[in-house]
Amino acid sequence: MPKREDIPVCPKEFNPPRLVTRSEVYELELATPLFGGGVQARQNDEAHPIRESSIRGQLRFWWRATRGRSCPSLEALWQREEEVFGSTEFPSPLRVDVDRAGEKPPQFAPAGDFRQGTPEGYALFALQQGDRVIREGLKFRVKLSWLPVEQLRLQRAAQNASLVKAKRPQLPTEIADITDDLRDAVWAWVNFGGIGGRTRRGCGSLRCARLAPGTAADIPDWFRAATARFGSPTVSPVLWPVLHDQLVYHPTEATSVDAWLRAMRLFRDFRQGEDVGRNRRGAGSNRPGRSRFPEPETIREALKRRSPKHPRLPQIPNDAFPRAEFGLPIVFQFQGGEVDPTVLYPRVGGEQPERMASPLILKSLCLANGKAVPVIVRLAIPPFTAVELTCNGRRNVVGVPRPPTAVRRPNLATYPNSPLAGSTAGSAIEAFLAFTQNTTNGFTRC
């Protein structure tokens, strides 16, 4: 056994002081069903249904969407994100802990409880036989602990020392306190994000009374005060998703689930409803009417395939995919094998990403009084440069990638019975938001 004097002593400059942290605890409740959320995709974790790593990911996203709006470049965004959340070169100053001590265990529901064609089934269309969701009402606490600014500056000094040795440029020695960054990220995550999968369609929504508007009447001032804190986007077009300055909601208060279903019902009706997204079905028929959107005619034209039951509708353009604005990929299915399986993907520059998340979030916004309202949150996202139709899993076989004008252009709003008539620009997003605010649906914008 070595003698005490033989044990190497760590040099003083590498003996960091005992870490002192600040912390806050948030009491949270699941307001709508939770889909997935476990280590494996689509799977719930009975023993640990709320994972710390998932919360960290959500906080990163919502920090970029809020506080990140005012960053003048990607480089500035990455530097501040590193200071708030850490990186391989800057130890994370944030710790996330989830506590469910003393709370009731999760309540599960099988996939069969969410029928296809219903609003909740429309939100949870990805459910397969054997899948389950965690029912609303699950309670838990999230504790955030983070380093004060003095210790962040010590970490930066150590980081700069490493950069000098590597002959790389040093970073600014001053670091702003991250307290407000974290509080705003939590505010946005709780109110507009969620836990698990399908959060942009309202699953896994959360309730936290201390972060919520008091009543529906408080929403405009509550939202404007928050966006004023975040600053205006400084990069145009945006290079990462940021929170839009518009919020659309219905002023009628309801339960959180009823508010969620109201938003989803409206989205389903716009895309698939009779006399909106589709023609009215024939008398005595149980088959849906033909789509009023251009995609079916465009795909038939691209593949040169058409059933005699579906003659050409000459008033509808056959070179457009306006619903791509709602997110990609889109899987198109035709009855009776009329057209082979097709999927629409995005293209960004020379890259072919597999996914472009929807810039619309439809959910229930929980209120401090225990009620909720349906809300539509809009994100400004980087524009895609083209969309690409695939057939039977093969890319680049259905013509050439289509330019942005195949997604959005004025004449898509002017043909007879166009679902996009509410947007002079021929935008599916703008038309949907106008649809929500008509006299029948009664949503309002702030």
N, C-alpha and C positions, 0 to 999 in steps of 0.2 A: 504494500500500500504506500503510495507516494507521501512524502512529508508535505505539510502545509506550504512550506516555502517553495516547494517544487511545482505547485499548481500554478499554471499561467494565469496572470491577472489581466483582465480586459482593460485596454487603455482607457483613460478617463473620457476621451472624446467619443468613445463608442459605448459609453454607459449612459443610455438615455434616462432622463428623470422618470419617476413613476407617473404613468399617464393619468391625467385628470380629465374627466369627460363631463359633458352636459347631457341631459336626457329628458325625453318626454314620452308619456304613455298615452295611447289612443284606444278608447273603448269602441270596438267595431262589432257590427252585426251583418250577417249575410242577408241581403234584401231580396235577391232573386236566386233561382237555382244555380248551383255551381256545377259546371261541366268540366271534367278533367281536374287538373291541378296537381296531380301526382308526379312522381319522377318519370313515369312512362306516359306518353301522350294518350289522351282520352281516358285515362284511368284516375279514379279517386284514390286517395290514400287514407284508409280508415284510421290509422294510428296517428298520422300527422297531416290532416287535410289542408292546412295552410302552411306553405313552405316559405321560409325566410328568403331563399334565393329567388323565388317568384316575386316577392315584394320588392326586393332590390331591383330586379329588372323593370318592374312597373315604375318605381321611383325614378330610375334613370330616364325612361321614356318620357314621363311627364315633366321631369326637370327640363329636358330638351324642348318640350312643347311649350313650356311657360317661361322660365327664366332664360332658357336658351334663345328665345325670340330676339333678344337684343344683342346677341353675339354678332359681330360684324363679319365673321368668316368661320369656315370649318375649323381652322387652326385655333381660333379663339374659343370655339365651342369645346374642342377636345381638351384644351388646357384647363378651362374652368371645370369641366366634367371630371377630369383627373383630380382636381383639388377637392371636389365634393365627394366623389365615390371611389377614388383610388385607381391605380393601374399597376402594371408589373414593376414600374419604377417609382411609384409613390404609394406607400402603404395606405390602404383605405382608412379614412378617419371615421367611417360610419360602421356601426354595428346594429343589426336588426335582430330582435328576439320576439318570438310569438309565444304567448302564454294562454293556455285554455284550462288552467287549473280551476276545478270546481264547476265547470260548465257541462251541460248535457252533451252526450255523444252525438255525432252527426246522424241525421235522419235521411235515408236513401230512398230514391224512387227509381223504378225500372224505366227503360226506354219506352215501353208500351204506354206509359202515362202521358206521353207527349205525342199526340196523334199527328200524322202528316196532314197538312192542309189547315191546321189550327195556327193561330198566331205564335204560340209557344213552339209548335212543331216547325214552323218556318224559321224560327231563331235557332232551333236545335236540329236542323235537317241532317247534320252529320252523325246523329245518334244511330247506332246499329244494334241489332239484337244482342242482348247481353250487357250492353252499356248501362250505366247508372249515373244519376246525378245526385248531388247533395241538396236537400231541400233548404229553402230559405229559413232563417231563424238561428242559424249557427252563430254563436257569440265567441269572441276572442279578443285578446289585447295585443297590441303591437307596441313594443318599446324601442325607440330609437336612441342610441347613444353616440355622441360624436365629440371630436376633439375641439378644444377652444383654439382661437386663432394663434395664440402664442406657440402652441405645440405644432400647428401646421407650418409655421415659419421655421421651426427647428427641422421638420421633415424636409422642407424645401432646401435648407442649407445643406443637409446631407445629400439630397438629390443633386444639387449643383456641384458638390464635391465629386460625385461620381461622374457627372458630365464633363468636368474639367479633365479627369483622368482619361476619359474616352475621347478627349479632344472634340467635344460636341458643344454647341452653343448653350450657354446657361439660360435659365428661366428667371423671370422677375423674382426678387427676394421677398417682395410684399405679397401677401395673400389676404384677400378679404374674408371676413367671417362667413361661414357657410350656414349659419342658423336659418336665415331667411330663405336661402335656397332650398333647404330641406323642408321647411314648413310649407312653402308653396308647392313643392313636389307632392307632399302628402295631401294637401288640399285638393289638387287636381286629380290625383290617383283615387282618392276616396269618392269624390263627387262624379268623376267622368270615366274612371277606369274600372277596375275590378280584379277578381281573382279567377284563375283557370282559363279555359278556352271560351271563344265566342263572346268576349267582353264587349266587342264593338256592336254586338247585337243584343246587348243588355244582360247577358248571363253573368253571374258572379258579382252583381252590383253590391255596393256596401252602404251602410248607414253609420254616420257618426254625428251626433247632435251638435257637438261643439264646432264642427266645420261646415254645417249645413245652413242654408238660408232659413229664417224663422218660418215664413209662410210663402205661398206662391207670390203674394204681392211684393215680397222683399227681393225676388230674384233679379230684376233689372239692376237695382243699386248694388246688390251683392256681387253680381257678375262684372259690372263695370269697374267696381273698386278693385277687383282682382286683376283684370286685364291692365288696368293702369299701373299696378305694381310691376307687371312683367315687362312693360315697355313695348314699343312697336317693332315688328319684324324689320331688320335692317338689311337683309339679303333678298333680292328679287331677281328671278324667281327663287323661292325657298330651296335650300339644299337638304333640309331635313324636315320632318313633319312638325308643324307648330300649330298651336291653338288659334283658331279663327276668332275674329272679334264679334261674330254673330252667334247668338244662341237662340234656338227656336224651342218653345215649350207650350204646353196647354195649361191654362190657369186653373183648371178644375182639379182639386186635390182628391186623391184616392189612396188605396193601399199600394204598396210598392209593386206588387205583382200585377195588379190591375193597370197601373200606370205603364208598366213595361209592355203589357199585352196591347195596350192602346197604341203605343208607338209602333209595335211590330205589325199590328193589323193594318195600319196606314201604309206601311212600306210594302206589305204583301199586296194590298189593293192597288197601289200604284203600278207595281210590276206585273201583277197577274189578274187583277180584278176586272170583272165585266164592265164594259163601257168606259174603262180607263186604260189598262194595259192590254185588254183583250176585247174582241167583239163578243156580243151576247150569244150564248149558245142557242142552237136551233130548238124549236118547240119539240118537247118530248125527248130531247137528247141529253145524255149524261156526260158527254164529252165537252171539254172547254172550247170556247170559241177561238178563232185564230188570233194570233198575237198582232197587236198594232205597232209593235216595235220592229225596226228593220232587220234585226239579226237573223230570223228564220229565212227571209227572202235572200239575204246576203249569203248565207251558208248554202242554200240551194243553188244559187248562181255560181258560187265558187266551186262546188263539187259537181255541178251539172247533174243533179239528182232531184227528182220531184215526183211525188205521188199524183196520180190523176185526181185524187180527192182534194188536192190543194193546188188549184190553178194559180197562175201568177196574179198577184194583187198589184196592178200597175201603179197605183197611187203611192205605194210604199217604196222608198229607196232600197236598192239591193246592193249597196256598197258601204254600209255603215254598221258600227257597233256602239251605239251611244251608252249602253248600260255598262260599258267598261269603266266609266267614271265611278261606278259604285264599288270597284275593287276587282282584282283579277287573281287567279284564273276564274273563268266562267265555263262550266260544263253545260253543253247544249244536248238535250235529249229529244229525239223525234219519235213519235208513235209509230209502231209497226215496222221499224227498220227502214223507214223512208230514206234516212240519211245516216251514214256511218257516224260513230261517236266522234264528236269534235270538241275541242277545248280552245279557248281564247287566252293567250298569254300576253304579258307586257314585254316591251323591249325598251331599254334605257341606254341610249348611245349604242355602243357595239355589244352590250351585254344582254343576255336573255334570262332575267330573273324568273323564278318559278312563281313568284307571288308579288302582288301589290296590294297591301292592306287597304281596306275601305277607308276613305276620308270622312265617312259619316259614322257617328256613334249614336245608336238609338237605344235608350235606356230609361229607367226611372231615376229621377233625381230626388233623393230623400230629403225631407224637411225636418227641422228641429222639433216641430209639433207632432211628429210621429207619422205624418202622412207623406205622400210623394206625388210628383207630377211627371208625365211623360216629357222627355226632353230629347232634342236632336242636337248633338254637338258636332261642329264642323271643324275639320283639320285642313290646313293648307299643306299640300304635299308637293314634292318635286314632280315635275311633269314627266310623263313617259314620252318617248320620241316616236313610238310606233306600237301597234298591236299585231299579233301574229296568230293566225288560225292554224291549228294542228288537226290532223285526221288520224285516228287509230294510233295515237301516241307518237306519230312522226311529225317533226317540225320541218318547216320549209317545203312542204309538199302541196300546200293550198294557196297557190299564187305567191305574191311577194308580201312582205310586211306592210300593213296599212298605216298611213301617216295619221297624225292627230286629227286631221279634218275628217277622217272616217269615224271619229268618236264625237266630235263636237263641231257643228257648223250651222248657220242660221236656217238653211232650208229643211233641216230635220224637224223644225218646229212648225212648218207651214203646210205640210201635206194634210189632206183630210183626215180627221180623227187622230192626229198625232198626239201621243202621250206627252210630248215635249212642248206643247203649245204654250205652256206657262213661262217659257224662257225664250226671249228673242234671239239669244245666242245659240239655241239648239243644244243646251246643256241638260243632261239628265238630272244632275244634282240640283241645278237651279229650278228645273221644272218640278222636281219632287218637293222642294221647299215651298214653292208657290202652291202646290197641291195641298200641302199641310195647312196653309194659311187661308184657303178659300173660306167662304161663308159657311160651308157645310162642316168642314173639319175643325175650324176655329182655333188653330194654333196661332201664336203670336211671336214676334221677333224682338229681341232686345240686343 
